């Protein structure tokens, strides 16, 4: 899309708009038909279509275009793509760009919600584990303290008994 908008601005705006709209909607068959229509006239976009078709001659033209688009999309992050979309000043594409932004934000929103939910569960589990250990440690300390107190009282009692025996 960047390539078409940046390097082929001499194309008729409605043709570029339809082509880009097809690419963004994932309708590669329609995009390929638009490119094929342009192949009949000696335009740069027709040459690009011919080059794309030559990349993978064993599969259909639409599949070739789809694969090429996937490769290009994999080379750019979603956030970078959205930033570049914001820089597009084609008024005909504005509604479509807004739809794409809304879709991406909703998709990312659900991913963020899932990630935050999973992280929250992990944090709560760690906190519960920490609290459990703290309570166990506190119980052990209390138990040790009580044992020590009982032992001290026992030793005092023995000392008192030994002192009485020595006195008698």
Secondary structure, DSSP 4 states (H G I P E B T S, - for coil): -HHHHHH-TTS-HHHHHHHHHHHHHT-HHHHHHHHHHHHTTT-HHHHHHHHHHHHTTTS-HHHHHHHHHHHHHHTS-HHHHHHHHHT---TTTHHHHHHHHHHHHHHHHHHHHHHHHHHHHHHHHHHHHHHHHHHHHHHHHHHHHHHHHHHHHHHHHHHHHHHHHHH-
